[in-house]
Amino acid sequence: MLAELQRTHARINLAAAPRDHEAPGTTQAIARESEWRKIACSSHAVADEITISRWEDSREASWHAATTPPDRYFVGIALKPTRAILSRDRRVIFDGTMPSGTLYVSAPSRQLSAQFQAPCAFLHLHISAEHFPTRWSGTAAEGLDDLILLRDPLAAGLVKALAEQGDAVDHQFTHCIGQILAMHLARPELPRAKVNALPKWRLRRVEQHIAAHFERGISLSELAGVAGLSRMHFAAQFRAATGYRPREYLLNHRIEQAKSLLTTTSRPLAEIALAVGFSTQAHFSTVFKRISGQTPARWRAGARNERSDVEAPPRRRPSWDGDRFADTAA
């Protein structure tokens, strides 16, 4: 579906290549938000049937609240992992890690509060209720209200399609993306179970156990025992709380420890691989590249270049001082 969508978009762009017909001051297809869920653009964009906006916050902690308009559904898709608490009327809807691609929905006229406990970036879709099945009426909004899907493959694919277009993305393309997402959310077979996350005190015990023993093999049964749950219940609740399967979480923790060693030491890669729990350098390199997008050697070189840029002394320039030059800090 995404491939066909991109081919269609290419044809649209080709047909309208000069874009001389566009009115001056045309708004961007993906609007920026002045505040969380508040679009900083012209009024006609806000009135569109489908509006897409982007929200980014680099702070380590932030709190926001907003109410969905009476004729709209609000859909948020995480562009990068973050930790969040979503609540309404003091009732917690979600508390845990949102991996990249997480999708959550609010129905019309619903207030939602969000507390982010890490930097975040989201794509927000404001979709007219008319794009959902006409058989829905009255309380039918409850069918989508508070829907949370961790690692939704289609949502992640749609975000990737938009990201690949960059600033060249146009309104027709974003409108198609919104329509596809609305159809996806309206599927009757879409899982709508509420998230039942691992309680914080159990999660803390598991995280501490992993931090203390990450360099050796840790089984699912061992972690379930630390949490005091059966393997099946522990795995499901751990994923709901963190967005990761236990094995994925362990591998991510190992890679973070490896990054620290790559940055602060000159130890060989094979030695670092063993130190963080991998039996071979080849396996370590494969997992590192899958998680970080780069090989360990290339990541180390990039980290060192960044450090050298930060630590480099300020350049000096000659300045005229009477009848002679004197070196002064730039």
N, C-alpha and C positions, 0 to 999 in steps of 0.2 A: 504493500500500500504506500509506504514512504517513497519507494523508488518511483512509482507512478506519479506521486504528488510532485516530486522533484522534476520529473520530465515535463509535467504539465507547466510547472513554474518556468522552466527554461523556455517553453514555447510562448508563454505570456510575455516574458522579458524580451524575446526576439521580436514579437509583434509590436511592442511598444518601446523599442530601443531608444529613439530620440527623446521620448517623454516630454515633447514640447507641449503636449496637451495638458500637462499637469499645471494646476494653478500655483502662482507664487505662494510661498509660505506653507506648502503642503507639510502636514505634520508627519513625524516619523511613524513607521508602522509599529514599532515597539516603543512605547512612551516611557519616560522616566518618571518615577514617583517622587514628589516633594516630601511626602510622609508615607508611612506604611499604608499601602492600598489607596493612596490619594494621588491621582494622576496629574502631573504638571504639564497640561497641554490644553488645546482649545476645546471649547464646549462641544463641537460637533464630533470630536473623537470619543468623548465620554458617552455620547448618545448613540454610537455605533452599536450594532447588534452584538458584535464580538470585539472586544478591546483587549489588547495584550500590553502589559507593562512590566517593567523590571524594577526590582527592589534589591539594594545592596546595603549592608551595614557592616563596617569593619570593626566595630566595637566588640569587646569580649562579652558584654552583657547589655541587653536593651529590652525595653518593654513597650508594647503597642496594643492598641485596641481599635476596632472598627466594626461597623455594622454594614452588612450586605444590603444594597438597595432592594426595594420590594419586587422589582421585576428582573432580578439578576441572580445568577449563581456565581459564586466566587471559587476559583480553582487556583491553588498554589502548587508549583512544582519546584523542588529544591535543585539548584544548579550545582551545589557542592554540599558536602556533609556538614551538619550542624547539630547542636543539641537544643531542644525546644520543649516548652511546656505550653500546651494549648488549653484554654479553659473558658468556661462560660458560667456566669453567676456562681463563681467560686467552686464550680464542679470541674475537675480536671478531666479533659478529654484525651489528652496524650501527654506523656512525660517520658522522654528518652531521646535517642539519637535518630536523626533523620538522614539517611544516606542520600547521595545524589540520585535524583530520579523519584524521590518520595513525592506522592501526590496527596493533597488533602482538599476537601470541599466544604463549603458553607452554603446553606440554602438561602433563599431570599429572606430579607428582614431578620437575619440572625446576627447577633452580636458575638464577637469572638475576641479574646485576649490572647496575645502571644508574648511569651518571655523567651528570648533567645540567649543562650548561655555560651555562645561562641560566635565568631563572625559568620555572616550568612549571605546568601545570594539566592533570589527566587525569581521565577517567571510567574507572573500573575495573569490569569485570564478572567475577564469579566464577561460572562456569557448570558445573553438574553434567555429568559425562561422559555421563549417561543421555540428555541432550538431543541427542546426536550419533548418527549412524546405528549401529544395532546390529551391522551387519556389521564395524564396526571393533573390533578386539580386539588385545591384546598390543602389537605394535609399530606398530599403526595410529595411535597418537598422533603418530608422526613426521610424518604427513600435514599436521598443523597446526603442529607445533613450529617456532618461529622464523619464522612467517609474518609478513611486514611488508608492508603496503599503504600507500603514500603517497597521500594525497588519496583515500581511499575514499569515493565519493559516498553510498552507503547509510549507512555509519557516521556520516558528517557529518550526514546527514538525521535519523538516530535521535537523535543528541546534541541537535540543534536542537529536535526534538519534546519531549525531556525538559526542555530549558532553558526553552521556552515555558510549560511547566506550573509552573516554579518550585517553591516550597515546597509547592504544592498537589498535586504529583504523588503518586500513591498506589502501593501495592504491586502491585495488579493491572496497572496501566499499565506499571510498570517490568518486571514479569514478562513481559508481552507483548513489550516491547522486547528483552529477553534472548532470548526464543524466536526472534524474527525474526533477530536477529544470529547465533544458533546455526545456523539454517537457511541463512543467507547464507554462513557460513564452511564449511558442509558441502557446498556445491555442487561437483561434480566439475570444472566448467569454470573454477573460480576460479584465477587465475594464482598459481602457487606458486614462481616463480623466486626465487632468492636475490638479494639486492641486490648489485650490482657497482658500487660508488661510485668516482667519480673520485679518484685518490690525492691525499693532502693537498698534496703539493708542487706538483702540477699545478693543483689548486684554488686554492692561494695565488697562483700566478702569474696565473690568470684574474681572481681578485678584485682583485688589485693593478692589473691592466690596466683593468678596469672603473672602479675608483676614480679612475684617472688620466685617463680619456678619456670619462667618462659623459656629458659635455655635447655630444658629437657622435655621429653615427650609428656604431654598431658592428655589424658583420655577424656571422652565425654562423660563416662561414668564417674571419674574423679571429680570433675567440675560439678556434676549433678549432686554428688555427695556433699561437696562444700556448700552448695545452695540448699541442701536438705530436701531435694525433690527427686522424682523419678526422672530417668533420662528423657523420656518423651515430653513431660511437662516442662522440664528445665530448658530443653532446646527451643521449644516454641516460645516460652516466656522470655528467654534471653534474646531471641531474635526480635521480639516485639519491643524490648527495652532498648536495644542497641542498633537494630537494623542489620546486624551481622549474625551469621551462624557462629557457634563457638569456635570452630576451626578457623574461620575467616578472621575472627577477632584476634585469635592467638597469632596468626600470621602477620596481621597488621601491626600488632604490638612488637613482634620481632623485628619487622622492617623499621619501625620508628627507633628501636634501640640500635639497629645497624646504622641508621643515618647519623645518630649521635657519635658512634665510633668512627664512622667515615669522616666526619667533620673535625673531630678533636684529636684523632690519632693518625699515625702512619702505618698502622698494622696492615699486613697483607689481606687481600679479600678472602682467601681461604681460611685464615685465622678468624676473621670477623664472622664468617659464615658459621663456623663451629661455635663461636662464643655466644651467638644469639639463637642457637638451637637447630641449625640445618646440618644435615649429615654430609653434604657435598657442596662445593662452591657452585656447581652447575645448577642445582636446585635453588640455591640462594639467589643466583642471578636471575633465574626464570621468574621466581616469585617477586623479586624486587622490581623487575621491569614491568610485570603485570600490574603491580600496585602503584608504582611511582612514574611509570611511563618512560623510564630511562634505565640503562644498565648501572650497576653500582659504580663502575669506574667513571662513567660519564657524569653521574650525579655528584661524585666526589670532586671531579674537576670543576664542575659548575659552582659547587659550594665554596671551593677554595678561591675561585675567581671573585665571587661576591665578597668574601672576607677580605681579600687583598684590596678590593675597591674601597671598602669601608675603612680599612686600617691604613691606607696610603696617606702619607703626610700631605698637607695642602701645598699646591704648587706655588712658587714664589715668582714674583715679577719685578723687574727693575723699576724704580721710581726716581724721578729727578729731585735731587736735594741740593739746592744751590748750584755749585759748579761741579758736582760729581753724582754718580749713580750710587744708590744704596738699595740693598735687597730688603724688601718688606714682604710680609705675608700677604698673599692675594686676598 
